[in-house]
Amino acid sequence: MAKHDKTLADIFERPTRADLRGSEFAGLVRNQGGTVEPAKGNGSRLLVKLNGHRATFHRPHPGDIMAKVLVEDVREFLERAGVKPEAKAPRKAKKGQENNEANDGTDS
């Protein structure tokens, strides 16, 4: 899994994670063709533009770890911008277990 794919999956993970880095989100946005720049007038805010959508977020501080509420806001922004993790394919049954659901040992 590529780094940005993992970041995207982590943002959409439930329950919401509290260990994601703002720099990883910024890298994801740039990788998707968007921009992240300081918002005018306030150095602690970032203006994010992606797929014709704009949002302003507080820069995580004092470190780079995003609070859960920020991760949730980022998730909503990405959804509006049409960016979601790819759906995982259903797991294949292990050999010998293919018919367990059909043959559960009960008689009809």
Residue frames as a rotation matrix with the C-alpha (Angstrom) as fourth column:
MET 1
0.589 0.808 0.000 0.00
0.808 -0.589 0.000 0.00
0.000 0.000 -1.000 0.00
ALA 2
-0.167 -0.639 0.751 1.42
0.577 -0.681 -0.451 3.37
0.799 0.358 0.483 -1.00
LYS 3
-0.840 -0.286 -0.460 2.05
0.541 -0.411 -0.734 5.96
0.021 -0.866 0.500 1.71
HIS 4
-0.840 0.541 0.034 -0.77
-0.538 -0.840 0.069 8.28
0.066 0.040 0.997 0.59
ASP 5
-0.140 0.795 -0.590 -3.20
-0.238 0.552 0.799 5.36
0.961 0.252 0.112 0.28
LYS 6
-0.328 -0.054 -0.943 -2.42
0.786 0.538 -0.304 4.42
0.524 -0.841 -0.134 3.88
THR 7
-0.983 -0.024 -0.184 -2.88
0.121 -0.836 -0.535 8.02
-0.141 -0.548 0.825 5.04
LEU 8
-0.542 0.834 -0.099 -6.26
-0.671 -0.359 0.649 8.16
0.506 0.418 0.754 3.29
ALA 9
-0.010 0.515 -0.857 -7.35
0.215 0.839 0.501 4.85
0.976 -0.179 -0.119 4.82
ASP 10
-0.640 -0.303 -0.706 -6.19
0.736 0.022 -0.677 6.05
0.220 -0.953 0.208 8.25
ILE 11
-0.944 0.318 0.087 -8.24
-0.327 -0.935 -0.136 9.27
0.038 -0.157 0.987 7.93
PHE 12
-0.171 0.945 -0.280 -11.38
-0.741 0.064 0.668 7.26
0.649 0.322 0.689 7.11
GLU 13
-0.623 -0.122 -0.773 -10.79
0.267 0.896 -0.356 4.64
0.736 -0.428 -0.525 9.81
ARG 14
0.232 0.712 0.662 -13.45
-0.683 -0.366 0.633 4.31
0.693 -0.599 0.401 12.53
PRO 15
0.736 0.391 -0.553 -13.16
0.603 -0.750 0.271 4.92
-0.309 -0.533 -0.788 15.39
THR 16
0.873 -0.353 0.337 -11.38
-0.062 -0.765 -0.641 8.14
0.485 0.538 -0.690 14.50
ARG 17
0.308 -0.863 -0.401 -7.65
0.872 0.425 -0.245 7.96
0.381 -0.274 0.883 15.06
ALA 18
0.995 -0.028 -0.092 -5.71
0.022 -0.862 0.506 10.40
-0.094 -0.506 -0.858 17.23
ASP 19
0.283 -0.957 0.071 -2.22
0.255 0.146 0.956 9.72
-0.925 -0.252 0.286 15.87
LEU 20
0.467 -0.060 0.882 -2.33
0.884 0.062 -0.464 11.22
-0.027 0.996 0.082 12.37
ARG 21
-0.387 -0.737 -0.554 0.10
0.619 -0.653 0.436 13.91
-0.683 -0.175 0.709 11.29
GLY 22
0.547 0.547 -0.634 -0.91
-0.009 -0.754 -0.657 17.16
-0.837 0.365 -0.407 9.63
SER 23
-0.249 -0.737 -0.629 2.08
-0.747 -0.267 0.609 16.85
-0.617 0.621 -0.483 7.32
GLU 24
-0.825 0.015 0.565 0.76
0.252 0.904 0.344 13.47
-0.506 0.426 -0.750 6.07
PHE 25
0.252 0.966 0.059 -2.63
0.640 -0.120 -0.759 15.07
-0.726 0.229 -0.649 5.29
ALA 26
0.408 -0.169 -0.897 -0.89
-0.470 -0.881 -0.048 17.94
-0.783 0.442 -0.439 3.46
GLY 27
-0.690 -0.721 -0.065 1.14
-0.474 0.383 0.793 15.42
-0.547 0.578 -0.606 1.43
LEU 28
-0.468 0.626 0.624 -2.03
0.640 0.727 -0.249 13.52
-0.609 0.283 -0.740 0.56
VAL 29
0.553 0.702 -0.449 -3.76
0.237 -0.649 -0.723 16.70
-0.799 0.293 -0.525 -0.67
ARG 30
0.066 -0.618 -0.783 -0.75
-0.750 -0.548 0.370 17.65
-0.658 0.563 -0.500 -2.80
ASN 31
-0.822 -0.365 0.437 -0.55
-0.078 0.832 0.549 14.11
-0.564 0.417 -0.713 -4.18
GLN 32
-0.109 0.890 0.442 -4.21
0.792 0.346 -0.503 14.44
-0.601 0.295 -0.743 -5.26
GLY 33
-0.326 -0.113 0.939 -3.41
0.834 -0.502 0.229 17.69
0.445 0.857 0.258 -7.11
GLY 34
0.753 0.658 0.004 -4.53
0.554 -0.638 0.536 20.10
0.355 -0.401 -0.844 -4.39
THR 35
-0.194 -0.797 0.573 -2.76
0.115 -0.598 -0.793 22.86
0.974 -0.088 0.207 -2.51
VAL 36
0.597 0.230 -0.768 -2.09
0.789 0.002 0.614 23.62
0.142 -0.973 -0.181 1.15
GLU 37
-0.337 -0.683 0.648 -0.98
0.481 -0.716 -0.506 27.13
0.810 0.141 0.570 2.06
PRO 38
-0.781 0.054 -0.622 -1.14
0.567 -0.359 -0.742 29.49
-0.263 -0.932 0.249 5.02
ALA 39
0.272 0.919 0.287 -4.50
0.945 -0.311 0.102 31.26
0.182 0.243 -0.953 5.22
LYS 40
-0.337 -0.367 0.867 -4.32
0.315 -0.912 -0.264 35.03
0.887 0.184 0.423 4.95
GLY 41
0.195 0.418 0.887 -4.43
-0.494 -0.740 0.457 36.93
0.847 -0.527 0.062 8.22
ASN 42
0.633 0.052 0.772 -3.70
-0.753 0.276 0.598 34.14
-0.182 -0.960 0.214 10.69
GLY 43
-0.188 -0.890 -0.415 -0.54
-0.934 0.293 -0.206 32.06
0.305 0.348 -0.886 10.75
SER 44
-0.697 -0.095 0.711 -2.09
-0.475 0.803 -0.359 29.10
-0.537 -0.588 -0.605 12.56
ARG 45
0.370 0.885 0.283 -4.66
-0.211 0.376 -0.902 28.38
-0.905 0.274 0.326 9.84
LEU 46
-0.783 -0.590 0.197 -4.18
0.001 0.314 0.949 26.54
-0.622 0.743 -0.245 6.57
LEU 47
0.203 0.791 -0.577 -6.17
-0.788 -0.217 -0.576 27.02
-0.581 0.572 0.580 3.38
VAL 48
-0.632 -0.324 0.704 -6.67
0.042 0.892 0.449 23.70
-0.774 0.314 -0.550 1.59
LYS 49
0.131 0.630 -0.765 -7.93
-0.880 -0.282 -0.383 23.52
-0.457 0.723 0.518 -2.01
LEU 50
-0.829 -0.341 0.443 -8.79
-0.147 0.898 0.415 20.25
-0.540 0.279 -0.794 -3.71
ASN 51
-0.726 0.520 0.450 -11.01
0.687 0.533 0.494 19.39
0.017 0.668 -0.744 -6.70
GLY 52
-0.403 0.556 0.727 -12.73
0.202 -0.720 0.663 22.78
0.892 0.415 0.178 -6.65
HIS 53
0.712 0.607 -0.353 -13.41
0.448 -0.005 0.894 22.65
0.541 -0.795 -0.275 -2.88
ARG 54
-0.279 -0.760 0.587 -11.84
-0.139 -0.572 -0.808 24.89
0.950 -0.307 0.054 -0.24
ALA 55
0.773 0.447 -0.450 -11.54
0.409 0.190 0.892 24.57
0.484 -0.874 -0.036 3.50
THR 56
0.041 -0.738 0.674 -9.61
-0.556 -0.577 -0.598 26.25
0.830 -0.350 -0.434 6.28
PHE 57
0.692 0.092 -0.716 -8.14
0.421 0.754 0.504 24.15
0.586 -0.650 0.484 9.07
HIS 58
0.787 -0.499 0.363 -6.14
-0.605 -0.506 0.615 24.97
-0.123 -0.704 -0.700 12.18
ARG 59
0.109 -0.850 -0.516 -2.54
-0.465 0.416 -0.782 23.86
0.879 0.325 -0.350 11.89
PRO 60
0.785 0.126 -0.606 -1.86
0.398 0.647 0.650 21.16
0.474 -0.752 0.458 14.48
HIS 61
-0.179 -0.872 0.456 0.31
-0.186 -0.425 -0.886 22.53
0.966 -0.243 -0.086 17.28
PRO 62
0.489 -0.825 -0.285 2.41
-0.661 -0.563 0.496 22.46
-0.569 -0.054 -0.820 19.33
GLY 63
-0.453 -0.648 0.612 3.30
-0.046 0.703 0.710 19.24
-0.890 0.293 -0.348 17.45
ASP 64
-0.767 0.131 -0.628 2.12
-0.641 -0.117 0.759 17.85
0.026 0.984 0.173 14.12
ILE 65
-0.891 0.453 -0.040 -0.49
0.455 0.886 -0.094 15.40
-0.007 -0.102 -0.995 15.50
MET 66
-0.606 0.747 0.272 -4.08
-0.355 -0.561 0.748 16.18
0.712 0.357 0.605 14.50
ALA 67
-0.717 0.495 0.491 -6.81
-0.498 0.130 -0.857 16.11
-0.489 -0.859 0.153 17.16
LYS 68
-0.663 0.510 0.548 -9.70
0.574 0.817 -0.066 13.71
-0.481 0.271 -0.834 16.50
VAL 69
0.354 0.854 -0.381 -12.07
0.356 -0.500 -0.789 16.59
-0.865 0.144 -0.481 15.72
LEU 70
0.001 -0.444 -0.896 -9.63
-0.736 -0.607 0.299 17.84
-0.677 0.659 -0.327 13.07
VAL 71
-0.923 -0.300 0.240 -9.37
-0.102 0.794 0.599 14.35
-0.370 0.529 -0.764 11.55
GLU 72
-0.221 0.928 0.299 -13.18
0.722 0.362 -0.589 14.25
-0.655 0.086 -0.751 11.36
ASP 73
0.464 0.339 -0.818 -13.27
-0.175 -0.870 -0.460 17.69
-0.869 0.356 -0.344 9.66
VAL 74
-0.475 -0.730 -0.491 -10.58
-0.712 -0.008 0.702 16.56
-0.517 0.683 -0.516 7.21
ARG 75
-0.783 0.246 0.571 -12.57
0.361 0.928 0.096 13.39
-0.506 0.281 -0.815 6.47
GLU 76
0.277 0.955 -0.102 -15.70
0.528 -0.240 -0.815 15.44
-0.803 0.172 -0.571 5.66
PHE 77
0.248 -0.278 -0.928 -13.67
-0.606 -0.792 0.076 17.77
-0.756 0.544 -0.365 3.42
LEU 78
-0.793 -0.609 -0.021 -12.16
-0.419 0.520 0.744 14.86
-0.442 0.599 -0.668 1.51
GLU 79
-0.425 0.729 0.536 -15.61
0.650 0.658 -0.380 13.30
-0.630 0.187 -0.754 1.03
ARG 80
0.540 0.635 -0.552 -16.95
0.111 -0.704 -0.701 16.59
-0.834 0.317 -0.451 -0.38
ALA 81
0.036 -0.647 -0.762 -13.93
-0.828 -0.446 0.340 16.77
-0.560 0.619 -0.551 -2.68
GLY 82
0.785 0.401 -0.473 -14.65
-0.608 0.648 -0.459 13.23
0.123 0.648 0.752 -3.92
VAL 83
-0.221 -0.916 -0.334 -11.60
-0.621 0.396 -0.677 11.61
0.752 0.058 -0.656 -2.35
LYS 84
0.610 0.413 0.676 -12.27
-0.774 0.491 0.399 8.33
-0.167 -0.767 0.619 -0.53
PRO 85
-0.482 -0.776 0.407 -10.27
-0.644 0.629 0.437 5.17
-0.595 -0.051 -0.802 0.03
GLU 86
-0.404 0.296 -0.865 -10.84
-0.713 0.491 0.501 2.41
0.573 0.819 0.013 -2.49
ALA 87
0.565 0.657 0.499 -13.25
-0.821 0.509 0.260 -0.27
-0.084 -0.557 0.826 -1.32
LYS 88
-0.565 -0.752 0.339 -11.49
-0.729 0.648 0.222 -3.46
-0.386 -0.122 -0.914 -0.37
ALA 89
-0.219 0.432 -0.875 -12.41
-0.636 0.616 0.464 -6.59
0.740 0.658 0.140 -2.29
PRO 90
0.687 0.500 0.528 -14.23
-0.726 0.440 0.528 -9.20
0.032 -0.746 0.666 -0.21
ARG 91
-0.359 -0.842 0.402 -11.97
-0.848 0.474 0.236 -11.89
-0.389 -0.256 -0.885 1.18
LYS 92
-0.007 0.283 -0.959 -12.01
-0.663 0.716 0.216 -15.22
0.748 0.638 0.183 -0.57
ALA 93
0.793 0.329 0.512 -13.03
-0.601 0.558 0.572 -18.23
-0.098 -0.762 0.640 1.50
LYS 94
-0.307 -0.917 0.253 -10.26
-0.864 0.380 0.331 -20.61
-0.400 -0.117 -0.909 2.44
LYS 95
-0.427 0.088 -0.900 -10.13
-0.606 0.710 0.357 -23.92
0.671 0.698 -0.250 0.61
GLY 96
-0.709 0.240 -0.663 -12.62
0.469 0.863 -0.189 -26.33
0.526 -0.445 -0.724 2.15
GLN 97
-0.656 0.474 -0.587 -14.75
0.454 -0.374 -0.809 -23.53
-0.602 -0.798 0.030 3.62
GLU 98
-0.975 0.220 -0.016 -16.49
-0.145 -0.585 0.798 -22.41
0.167 0.781 0.602 0.44
ASN 99
-0.321 0.916 -0.240 -19.76
-0.053 0.236 0.970 -24.19
0.946 0.324 -0.027 1.20
ASN 100
-0.861 -0.051 -0.506 -19.91
0.478 0.259 -0.839 -23.86
0.174 -0.965 -0.198 4.98
GLU 101
-0.777 0.617 -0.126 -22.66
-0.504 -0.729 -0.463 -21.27
-0.377 -0.296 0.878 4.79
ALA 102
-0.160 0.730 -0.665 -24.73
-0.863 0.224 0.453 -23.42
0.480 0.646 0.594 2.41
ASN 103
0.230 0.160 -0.960 -24.05
0.136 0.971 0.194 -26.59
0.964 -0.175 0.201 4.40
ASP 104
-0.251 -0.321 0.913 -24.38
-0.740 -0.545 -0.395 -25.54
0.624 -0.775 -0.101 8.01
GLY 105
-0.961 -0.219 -0.171 -25.38
-0.091 0.829 -0.552 -28.98
0.262 -0.515 -0.816 9.21
THR 106
-0.491 0.858 0.149 -29.11
-0.390 -0.064 -0.919 -28.32
-0.779 -0.509 0.366 9.48
ASP 107
-0.817 0.300 0.492 -31.66
0.557 0.631 0.540 -30.28
-0.149 0.715 -0.683 7.51
SER 108
-0.812 0.559 -0.165 -34.50
-0.582 -0.794 0.175 -28.58
-0.033 0.238 0.971 5.69
